[in-house]
Each structure stands twice: as C-alpha cells, then as structure tokens.
C-alpha cells in the first residue's frame, strides 16, 4: 500500500511541476502580449493626435483664404 501511495505522490508531483512550467510559459506570453498591446495603443494615440493637429492646421489655413476671397469680392 505504501508503494502505491509513494508512486501516486511522485506522479502528482511530476504533474504539478509540469503544470507550473506551462503556467509560467503562458504568463510570459501574456506579459509579452500586454507589452505589445501597450505599444500599439501608444502608437494609435500618437497618430490620432497628429491627425487632429493636421485637421486643425487645415481648418486654420482654409479660414483665412475664405476671408481673403470675400474681401476681394467686396
């Protein structure tokens, strides 16, 4: 009986160790994915800000031209 218990204990310890290794691998993958998503999110934010700046610049450039055109028509 003791041999059966010791054998089962050894099996469970091996299974536990294997599970810990798999978990560590997945945690590393999750950390890498989180870092990648954070970088992508930052890039998206920068691009959105640049587009917003370009839109503001375009609006500023259009308004004076319209005002100048109206003045020459008067």
Z-matrix of the N, CA and C atoms (Angstrom, degrees):
N
C 1 1.446
C 2 1.527 1 110.84
N 3 1.333 2 115.11 1 -41.53
C 4 1.459 3 120.11 2 -179.35
C 5 1.526 4 110.42 3 -61.88
N 6 1.325 5 117.16 4 -39.30
C 7 1.464 6 120.77 5 179.66
C 8 1.526 7 110.99 6 -63.70
N 9 1.324 8 116.97 7 -39.61
C 10 1.470 9 121.10 8 178.07
C 11 1.528 10 110.34 9 -61.86
N 12 1.317 11 115.60 10 -44.71
C 13 1.467 12 120.11 11 -179.24
C 14 1.525 13 111.28 12 -64.63
N 15 1.317 14 116.54 13 -42.83
C 16 1.458 15 120.80 14 179.50
C 17 1.533 16 110.81 15 -65.46
N 18 1.332 17 115.73 16 -38.68
C 19 1.470 18 119.65 17 177.89
C 20 1.522 19 109.99 18 -64.71
N 21 1.320 20 116.94 19 -44.81
C 22 1.468 21 120.81 20 -179.69
C 23 1.533 22 110.23 21 -64.76
N 24 1.327 23 116.33 22 -39.70
C 25 1.459 24 120.88 23 177.51
C 26 1.520 25 110.84 24 -60.64
N 27 1.299 26 117.83 25 -44.55
C 28 1.466 27 122.21 26 178.67
C 29 1.526 28 110.41 27 -63.16
N 30 1.331 29 117.81 28 -41.13
C 31 1.474 30 121.20 29 177.87
C 32 1.515 31 111.21 30 -62.12
N 33 1.330 32 115.68 31 -45.91
C 34 1.466 33 119.73 32 -179.51
C 35 1.531 34 111.99 33 -64.73
N 36 1.325 35 116.78 34 -39.69
C 37 1.462 36 120.06 35 177.69
C 38 1.529 37 110.86 36 -63.01
N 39 1.329 38 116.66 37 -41.74
C 40 1.462 39 120.81 38 178.77
C 41 1.524 40 110.44 39 -65.15
N 42 1.322 41 116.64 40 -42.49
C 43 1.466 42 121.22 41 178.95
C 44 1.529 43 110.36 42 -64.59
N 45 1.319 44 116.31 43 -41.14
C 46 1.463 45 121.53 44 178.57
C 47 1.525 46 110.98 45 -62.24
N 48 1.307 47 116.55 46 -45.89
C 49 1.466 48 121.44 47 179.35
C 50 1.528 49 110.82 48 -62.26
N 51 1.319 50 116.33 49 -42.22
C 52 1.460 51 120.79 50 177.97
C 53 1.533 52 110.49 51 -62.15
N 54 1.310 53 115.95 52 -42.57
C 55 1.467 54 120.38 53 178.24
C 56 1.514 55 111.92 54 -63.09
N 57 1.326 56 117.09 55 -39.07
C 58 1.458 57 120.34 56 178.15
C 59 1.526 58 111.39 57 -63.78
N 60 1.318 59 116.44 58 -38.17
C 61 1.473 60 119.69 59 178.79
C 62 1.520 61 110.59 60 -65.17
N 63 1.333 62 115.81 61 -44.50
C 64 1.468 63 119.74 62 179.36
C 65 1.524 64 110.09 63 -62.08
N 66 1.330 65 116.27 64 -42.97
C 67 1.460 66 120.15 65 179.74
C 68 1.526 67 110.74 66 -61.96
N 69 1.313 68 117.47 67 -42.08
C 70 1.464 69 121.08 68 179.05
C 71 1.530 70 110.48 69 -62.35
N 72 1.330 71 117.29 70 -39.79
C 73 1.466 72 120.94 71 178.07
C 74 1.532 73 110.47 72 -63.36
N 75 1.329 74 116.64 73 -44.56
C 76 1.466 75 119.69 74 179.75
C 77 1.527 76 111.46 75 -66.87
N 78 1.312 77 117.26 76 -37.88
C 79 1.463 78 119.68 77 177.91
C 80 1.523 79 110.81 78 -63.87
N 81 1.319 80 117.15 79 -37.51
C 82 1.466 81 120.70 80 176.95
C 83 1.524 82 110.05 81 -65.94
N 84 1.339 83 116.69 82 -41.65
C 85 1.464 84 119.94 83 178.01
C 86 1.520 85 111.16 84 -63.59
N 87 1.318 86 116.65 85 -41.39
C 88 1.466 87 120.69 86 178.64
C 89 1.524 88 110.42 87 -62.65
N 90 1.330 89 117.01 88 -43.11
C 91 1.462 90 120.82 89 179.04
C 92 1.529 91 110.80 90 -62.59
N 93 1.325 92 116.82 91 -42.98
C 94 1.470 93 120.44 92 178.10
C 95 1.518 94 111.17 93 -63.89
N 96 1.324 95 116.30 94 -42.19
C 97 1.463 96 120.20 95 179.39
C 98 1.526 97 110.38 96 -65.06
N 99 1.325 98 116.88 97 -40.77
C 100 1.463 99 120.81 98 178.63
C 101 1.532 100 110.28 99 -61.35
N 102 1.327 101 116.80 100 -43.35
C 103 1.470 102 120.84 101 178.22
C 104 1.525 103 111.22 102 -62.51
N 105 1.330 104 115.90 103 -42.84
C 106 1.467 105 120.23 104 179.54
C 107 1.520 106 110.59 105 -62.97
N 108 1.326 107 116.97 106 -45.51
C 109 1.462 108 120.30 107 179.55
C 110 1.524 109 111.42 108 -64.24
N 111 1.318 110 116.82 109 -35.58
C 112 1.459 111 120.24 110 177.36
C 113 1.531 112 111.15 111 -65.00
N 114 1.337 113 116.68 112 -42.34
C 115 1.470 114 120.14 113 177.18
C 116 1.525 115 111.03 114 -64.20
N 117 1.333 116 116.80 115 -42.42
C 118 1.463 117 120.66 116 179.29
C 119 1.524 118 110.23 117 -63.71
N 120 1.316 119 116.14 118 -42.40
C 121 1.461 120 120.92 119 178.69
C 122 1.528 121 110.77 120 -60.34
N 123 1.320 122 116.43 121 -42.76
C 124 1.464 123 120.50 122 177.67
C 125 1.516 124 111.87 123 -63.19
N 126 1.319 125 116.57 124 -41.27
C 127 1.467 126 120.71 125 178.96
C 128 1.522 127 110.35 126 -64.97
N 129 1.325 128 116.94 127 -40.59
C 130 1.471 129 120.81 128 177.83
C 131 1.523 130 109.69 129 -61.08
N 132 1.320 131 116.69 130 -46.00
C 133 1.464 132 120.83 131 -179.59
C 134 1.526 133 111.26 132 -60.14
N 135 1.312 134 117.13 133 -44.76
C 136 1.470 135 120.80 134 -179.96
C 137 1.525 136 110.31 135 -62.49
N 138 1.334 137 116.83 136 -45.43
C 139 1.467 138 119.86 137 -179.50
C 140 1.525 139 111.40 138 -64.34
N 141 1.324 140 117.04 139 -39.73
C 142 1.466 141 119.42 140 178.00
C 143 1.527 142 110.85 141 -64.19
N 144 1.327 143 116.80 142 -39.79
C 145 1.464 144 119.93 143 177.67
C 146 1.523 145 111.22 144 -64.86
N 147 1.326 146 117.06 145 -41.53
C 148 1.462 147 120.28 146 179.14
C 149 1.525 148 111.32 147 -65.10
N 150 1.324 149 116.85 148 -41.00
C 151 1.464 150 120.25 149 177.60
C 152 1.520 151 109.95 150 -63.46
N 153 1.329 152 116.62 151 -41.67
C 154 1.461 153 120.84 152 178.19
C 155 1.527 154 110.87 153 -61.07
N 156 1.340 155 116.90 154 -42.61
C 157 1.463 156 120.76 155 177.57
C 158 1.523 157 110.91 156 -62.50
N 159 1.336 158 116.39 157 -42.95
C 160 1.467 159 120.62 158 178.76
C 161 1.521 160 110.80 159 -61.77
N 162 1.330 161 116.62 160 -41.39
C 163 1.466 162 120.56 161 178.78
C 164 1.519 163 110.81 162 -63.37
N 165 1.338 164 117.46 163 -41.11
C 166 1.461 165 121.03 164 177.93
C 167 1.528 166 110.82 165 -64.93
N 168 1.323 167 117.03 166 -40.85
C 169 1.459 168 121.61 167 178.63
C 170 1.525 169 109.89 168 -63.87
N 171 1.336 170 116.24 169 -42.68
C 172 1.462 171 120.01 170 178.50
C 173 1.525 172 111.20 171 -61.85
N 174 1.338 173 117.29 172 -40.97
C 175 1.467 174 121.00 173 179.55
C 176 1.528 175 110.18 174 -65.14
N 177 1.329 176 116.90 175 -41.46
C 178 1.458 177 120.50 176 -179.87
C 179 1.523 178 111.09 177 -65.30
N 180 1.310 179 117.50 178 -35.92
C 181 1.463 180 121.30 179 -179.63
C 182 1.517 181 112.01 180 -74.03
N 183 1.322 182 118.06 181 -30.62
C 184 1.462 183 121.27 182 -178.13
C 185 1.521 184 110.54 183 -76.33
N 186 1.280 185 118.71 184 -39.32
C 187 1.466 186 122.29 185 -175.81
C 188 1.529 187 111.69 186 -61.73
N 189 1.330 188 121.07 187 -50.59
C 190 1.465 189 119.31 188 179.84
C 191 1.524 190 112.65 189 -62.07
N 192 1.298 191 117.84 190 -36.05
C 193 1.463 192 120.10 191 179.55
C 194 1.518 193 110.35 192 -64.83
N 195 1.320 194 117.17 193 -39.37
C 196 1.457 195 121.21 194 179.14
C 197 1.536 196 109.49 195 -66.52
N 198 1.305 197 117.07 196 -41.86
C 199 1.462 198 121.13 197 179.28
C 200 1.512 199 109.46 198 -64.63
N 201 1.324 200 119.27 199 -43.89
C 202 1.448 201 122.34 200 178.47
C 203 1.521 202 111.37 201 -62.18
N 204 1.322 203 117.00 202 -39.86
C 205 1.480 204 120.42 203 179.24
C 206 1.520 205 109.86 204 -64.88
N 207 1.313 206 117.40 205 -38.84
C 208 1.455 207 120.29 206 179.81
C 209 1.530 208 110.49 207 -67.22
N 210 1.327 209 117.98 208 -37.25
C 211 1.452 210 121.38 209 179.85
C 212 1.523 211 111.44 210 -66.08
N 213 1.311 212 117.99 211 -37.69
C 214 1.460 213 119.95 212 -179.49
C 215 1.510 214 111.41 213 -73.49
N 216 1.333 215 117.55 214 -25.09
C 217 1.463 216 120.87 215 177.93
C 218 1.528 217 111.51 216 -78.18
N 219 1.315 218 117.69 217 -18.96
C 220 1.479 219 121.14 218 -179.41
C 221 1.465 220 108.36 219 -76.87
